[in-house]
Amino acid sequence: MSGTKVYLKPNVVFEPLYDRWYAWSHLIFPATAAMNTVGRHLVIIDSYLAAPAIHAEAVRNPKMKGGPFMDLGGGRVEEVKALREKIVTTQDHLIRFAKAIKELDLMLATEAKGFGLEELYQKVPEMLKGYVELFYDRNNNADFRFFESLLYQSEYYNDSAQSMALWITDNDHRPFCLSTPRLDEPNVLHLEIPFNHPGIDELARMKRVPQDVSYISQLLGIAESDAALFETFFTTTPPPVYKKYTGDKIRMRYFGHACILIETKDVSILVDPLISYYGYESDVAHFSDADLPDVIDYVLITHNHQDHVLFETLLPLRHKVKKLIVPRSSTGQLEDHNLALMFKQIGFKNVVAIEEMETIALGDTAITGIPFTGEHSDLNILTKSCYLVEISGFKLLFLADSRILESALYKHIHRKIGDVDVLFLGMECDGAPLTWIYGPLMTKKPTREQDASRRLAGSDCAKGEKLVEIFNPGELYVYAMGMEPWLEFISSIKYTDESNPIIQSNRLIQLSKDKGILAERLYGEKELLYEKKEEPVKELS
């Protein structure tokens, strides 16, 4: 292919890895990366090495899907041992950092009794000194926060652990991403590059703009031994030509899960990007990145869970995003790290952190951050935001995985924003327990009963009905259910007609229809056109 300009094939997977584990946001911030390395990765590895047959049996049980079990068929033990040895060697400082966090928690629990904390700074573990501030809450419970920006500049931010795996897929099926590391495979090319590497952007551009293989090979540092495999990722066949939307209406396209594209002839807004691949047979009709604009004006991130902050989609889109909007947070808490800071660290430009009820306006379009309750297991997590998108008076409200805990909050919001035209609501109302995501960050484990009672749950029918009554939408769409086949490796969800979230969402859809509201549970793909109202957009004050 040398000298011939080629395109990247549409079904080449950009799989981001950290120590060969699927990379998500908790593996970027050094403190959460340390805790997940110790409390998730090494725990699963040691469990597998102790009883690989039990893991092989567990992954065959649908009820165990999403559990801490490696999907390696009980084999490849020596490779797993080698991975463990590499992690404990190269991440020794991070493993000790996780131990220091636990020591600090224990010290504060035993010695901070409501008196001045200044003397306790001398007892902070050495490797944490200068990176933490101690404090009390109003009930004299001691805690600490990190100076996050300093941690990113320290030895504990290890971008050499980041890498990209490139491979061609012909289906939507993969092992659950949080439990199975990516070992060597003959058809997978591993690039030992950090996520902020400019070669990722250049390679992603080749999906639409052809380039010489020798140029991209040199930029990415492709070894001669990998050149033949690398060349299989390219084709001389041009991709489908993207046709920019030029109509006078508002176009809504559903891409699966919580991913919605809103377009007018002047602006494009992509919510919670999670884009499937194309170029192979699929049982479910779906949009792909071939249906995304060449330039995306705004990308909106609702919250910091792995199905809403998906690097596999976001990194290849980075070169075309003008503004990335994330919830504002700078608490420095272990469980609630700063998303804006994290995205900047991995190469995103023009990251904007939005406050609750703050409006960003551009022409006839306004984006407002809306309070988000629920789905975070009652932790004090502030890095979450729903969004009101208003275009010429037409209002679309994205409530993501919100669970209405106090209806008065949403009545207050309604007094400010009024009725909406379209309401999007997630209804995965069972939810995983607290420890499924946050377990590695907890130095004092909750009881089984406590864990089960604090769910990562969205709205059920009763709570959804309250939201419909408050915001009085003309249309209701249940989304973010994790149902599409290309979501299973992230969500581990596989519903039946008897699953509670399906029963609850069916109920809400029917109740809404009975009230004259157009209602549907989204799946696969959906396209709708809306008329503008030609009303001026005003910033909320």
N, C-alpha and C positions, 0 to 999 in steps of 0.2 A: 504493500500500500504506500510505500515511500513516494512522495511527490504528488500523490493523489489526495485531494481534499475529501474527507469523509465525515459522516454524521455518527454520533453516538446512538446505538440502538435504543429503542424506547423501553425495552425491558431489562436494561442494565440496572441492577440494584446498587444504590449507594448505602452501604451498611456501616454506620459509625460504631466504633468499638472502643472500649476502655479496658485495658488488660485482657483483651479478647472477649469481654462481656459486652452485650448490647448497650450502647451508651445512651443514657437519658440524663435529665438535668441534675439529678442527685450525684452524678459521677463527674461533674465539672467543679462545683464549689468544693474546695479542698477538705473542709470539715465533713461534709456529707459523703464525699468520696471515701474518706478514711473509714467512716462508720459502716458504709456499705461493703467496703473491701473486707473488713473484719466480720461484720455481722450478717452479711449475705453471701458474698462470693466464697470466702474460705469455709464458712459453715456448710454450704451446699457441696463444695468440693470434698470436704472431709466426710460428710455423710455418704457421698457417692463412693468414695474410696473404701469406706467401711462396709457398704452393702449395695453394690451396683445392681444386683438382681432385684432388690426392693424398688429401686428407682425405675427400672425397666417395667416392673409390674404396675407401679403407680401411674405412669404416664399413659398406660392403656385404659385406665379407669376414667371415664368422662367426668366423674365427680371430683377427681383430683387435679383436673386441668387448672393451671395457674398456681399449683403448689410448688414447693421448693425441691423439685425432682428433675434431674438431668435427663434429657431425652436423647440418650446415646445407646439405647438398646442393651445396656449392661456391659458394653465393651469399651475399648479405647482407654483402658485404665492407665496404661503407661503414659499416654499423652496427657491425661488429666493430672497425673503425678508431676509431669514435667511443667505443666502450667502452674501448678501450686508452687513448685520450687522457684519458678521465675517470679511469681507475684511476691512471695515472702522475701526474695532477695532484692528485687528492684524497688519494692514498696515498703522496705523495712522502716523508713522514717515515717511513712503514713500509718503503718500499723502501730508504731509507738505513739503517734499523734492521737489515734483513736483511744488507746489505753489512757493517755493523759486526760482526755475529755471525761472518761469514766471516773478517773481519780478526782478531777475537779468537782464533778457532780457529787461524789461521795463526801468530799471535804466540806462543801457548802451545806450539805444535808446534816452533817454531824456537828459543824462548828459555827455556822452562821445562825445565831439565835435572836436576831433583831437588834443587836448592838452594831456599832460602827464596823464597816468592812475593811477599812484601810489596812489594818494589821494583817488581814487574811491574804492580801496580795503577795506577801512573802511566802505563802504556802501554795500558791498557784504552781502547778508543775512547770518546770523550767522551760520546756519547749512551747508552752502556751503563753509565757510572760510577754507582755507587750501586744498580744493579739486579742486579749479579752478585757472586758470591763465587767466588774461585779456590781450587782444591784439587788434591791428588794422590790417586791410588788407591795401593794398597799396593805397586804395582810402579813407582812414580814416574812414572806417566803423568798429565800435567796435564789438567784439565778445568775446567768452571765450572758453576754452577747459578744459576738466576734466583730472585730474591725475588718470587714470583708475585703475591702480594697487592699489592705496590707497583706492579707493572706494570699491574694492572687499574685502579689509580688514576691512571695516567699518561696522557699524550697519545697513547700508543701503543695504548691500548684504544679503538677507534674504533667505537662502536655506531651511528654514523650510516651506516656501510657496510651495516648490517643492514636487511633489508626482508622483507616477506611478499608473495608472489604468490598471489592467489586466482583459481581457475578451476574450471569444471565439467568433470569427466572422464566419458567413456563407455567407457573401456577401461583396460587395465593397462600400456600401452606408452608409454615415454618414452625419449629419448636417454640414454646413460650419463651419470650425474650429475656425475662428476668431470671430464668433458672438454668439455661443451657448456654455455655460459652461457645464461641465460634472456633472450632479446631481447624487445622489445615485440611483443605479439600483440593483435589486436582483441578477443579473448575473455578476456584476462588482465588482472586489476586489480592494480596494484602499489601496495602501501601502504608508504610510507617511514617505518616505525616500527621501533624496536628490539624484540628478542625478549622483553624484560621488560615490554612494554606491556600494561596491564590489559585493553585492548580485545580482545586475543587470547583471554583467558579468557572474557570476556563473549560474544564471537562463538561460541566453542566450546560454551558453555552452551546456545546457541539450537538446538543439535541436538535437545535434549529439552525445553527450557523456552522457550516463545514470548516474543517481545519486539517492541516497536515498532521499525520500520526507522529512524525518525527518531532514536531513542535511540542505536542502535548506529552509525548514520552519523555522528552528532555526536561520539561517543566515539572513533571511528577517524579522524575528520577527512576524510570522503569529500568530494571536490570535486564541485561541481555537474555538471561535465562527465562524471564517472564514476557519477553517481547511477543512471542507467538500467541500466548494466551491473551495478552492485551489487545492484539489486533483483532481477535474474534469479537470484541465489543463494538466494532464499528461496521458501518455499511455505507455503500455509495447511494443507496436509495433515499431520496429526500423524505422528510416526514410530511404528514398532512399539513397543508398551509393553514395557519391560524387566521381566522377571519375576525377582526376586531369588531366588537358590537358598536354599531353606529346608529341604532334606533333612538326614538324619542322617549321610550319607556324605561322602566327600571327592570333589569333582568336579574332573576335569582336562579342560581344553579347549585344543586346539592351534589356534593362529591362523595358523600358517605360520612358516617359518624357525626361529628360536629362541624364538618368542613362545608362552609357556604361561601359562594362567590357572588357578590353583589356588583353589578356593572351598570353604568350609564355610558353614553358616548364620551363623557368627560372624566369619569372616575371609576376605579376598580378597588374593591375592598374584599379581602379574603380573610375569613374567620377560622381560627384553629386549623391551620393547614395539615391535612393528612390525605395525601394523593396516592391513588393506586397506579399500578403500571399497566401498560397495554402492549400489544404485539403478540398475544397468545390467546387461545380460546378461554372464555370465562362463562360460567353459568349465570352471572349477574351482569346486566348492562350497567356500564358506569362511565363517567367522565374520567379523564386522566390529565396528565400535565400537558397533553396536546391541546386541551381545551382551556388552558390558562393564558391570560394576556402576556405579551412580551414585557410589559412593565406593570407591576402591581403597586398601586399608589399606597395602600395601607394593608398591612397584615395585623390582625387583632388576635392576641393570645388571652384566653379567659383565665386560665389557672395553670399551676405548675404540677400537673400530673402527666405521666408518660404518654397518654393518648391525646393530649392537647399541646404538648411541647415535644414534637417528633422531629428529631434532628435528621432522620432519614429523608424527610420531605423538605425541611427548612434549609438545610445546607445547600442542596442543589438549586433552591429558589433564591438564595441570598443575593445573587448578582442582579436580580430583577426587582427587588423590593426597595421602594423609595423610603418608606417609614414603617418601622416595626413598633407597634403599640402594645405595651405590657402593663399589668397592674403595678402601681407604685408601692414599693416596700423597701425599707432600709432598717429593719428591726435588728439585724445581725443575729437573729435566733437560729439555732441549728436546724430547726424544722421549717424555717421560713426565710430562705436566703433570697438575695436581691436578684430578680430575673434580669433587669436591665443591665446590671453589672456583669452578669454571667454571659448574656448575649454579646456584649461588647468584647468580652474576653475571647470569644471564639470567632470573632471576625465580622460581626454585624455592625453596620454603620447606621446612623440616624435612628437610634433606639429612643423611643419616647415613653416615659412612665406616666401613666394617667391616674389622677386621684378619683375617688368616688364623687360623682355628680359634677366632674369637670368635663367641659366640652371642647373638642378640637373642631374648628370649622374651616371649610375650604369651599368657597363658592356657594352653591346651593346644597352642600352636603355638610352634615354635622355628626360627629361621633361623641357620645357621652358615656363615661364610665358609670355603671350602675352597681350598687352594693350587691354582694353575692354571699348568701348564707347557705350552710349545709355542705355536705359531701366532703368535709375535712375532719371528721371524727372528733369534733369539739376541741380541736387544737386551736391555739390563738394564731391562726395563719391569716395574714393580711394580703398576701400576694394572690389576689383573686379579684376578678371584675367581670360583671356582665356588661353588655353594650347595647345602647340604643343607637341605631343608625337611622338618621333622618335625611331624606332627600326630597327637596321641594315640598315639604310638609307631609310626605309619606313616611310612616314610622315602622321600622322593623326592630323588634326587641329580642335579643339573644340572651336567654337566661341559662344557657349551658346546663350544668348539673345541679342547679339551685334546688334547695329544699326549703320550703317556706316554714320557718320556725316561729315567726311572730308576724301575723298578718298586718299589724300596725305599721311595720317597716314599709311594706309594699304600698300601703295606703298613702303614706307620706310621699313615697316616690311618685305615685300616681298623681298626687296633687301638683307635682312639679312638671311631669312630662305629659299628663293626660292619657286618653285612650290611645291604643296602638292599633295599627292596621294588621300586622302579622306578628304572632308570638311563636318563638321557637323554645321548646322546653325538653330537657333531658329527663327520662323517667326510668333510669336504672335504679329502681327504688329499693332493692335488697342491699346491694353494695357489699364489697369485701370488708372484713374487719379492719380495725385501726392498724394492726401490725403488718398487714399485707404490703403497705408502702412504707409506713413510718417505723416499723419494728426495729430495724437496725440502728435507728437514731435514739432509741429509748434505753437509758442505762438502768432504769427500774422497770421491769416488765409488768404489764398489767395482768390481772388474773384472767383466766379464760372467760369468765362471765363479763368482766369489764370490757375485754377485747370484743366480744360478740355484740355488746350493746352499743359500741361506738363505731358506726358503719360509715363507709365511703358511699353514702346513699343519696340519690336524687329524690324527686317528688313521686309520691304515689297519686292515686286518683283524687283522693280527698284534698290533698295539698295543691295539686294541679288545678282542681276546680276552683279553689279560692283565688288562684292567680288569674284564671280566666274571668272570674267575676270582677276582680279589681281592675284589670286592664282592658276588659271588654273588646278583645280583638275581633276583627272580621274573619281572620284565618288563624288556625292553630296547627302547628306542625311539631309532632313529637320526633326528636332526633337524638343524636349522641347515645345511641343504645348499644354500640359495639357489635352490631349484628352482622355487618358485611364480612364476607370470608377473608378479605385482606386485613381485617382487624383482629382476627383470633390470636395471632402471635403476640399482640400487645394486650388485649383485653381479657383473653382466655374465656370469652363468653360464647356459649352456644345455647340458644333458647329453644324451647318447644312451645306448643300452644298452651301447655299447662304451666309455663313459667310465670311467676308472679308479675314481673315487669310487663309481660305481654298482656296478661289479664287486666292489670291496672291501667295500662295505656289504652287498651281496647275500650275499657269502661269510660275513660275520660273523652276519648274520641266520639263515642256514641252520645254521651251527655252533651258535648259541644254541638254535635250535629242537631240534636233535639232542640237546641236553642237557636238554630239557624246559622251556626258558625261553620264555615268550611274547615274540616279537620281531617288529618291524615298522619299516619306514622311513616316517616320517610325511610326508604331503603334503596340502596343501589345508586340511582340517579333521579333527578327531578329538575325540570326547568319551568319557570313561571315568568310571566311578564306583568308588570304593574304600571298603571297610569300615574304620572306625577300629579300632585295637587296644585302645583304652582303657587305654593305659599312660601313666604320668606322664612329662612332658617335663622333662628335666634339662639345665641349662646345662653345657657342657663346661668343665672347669676345667684 
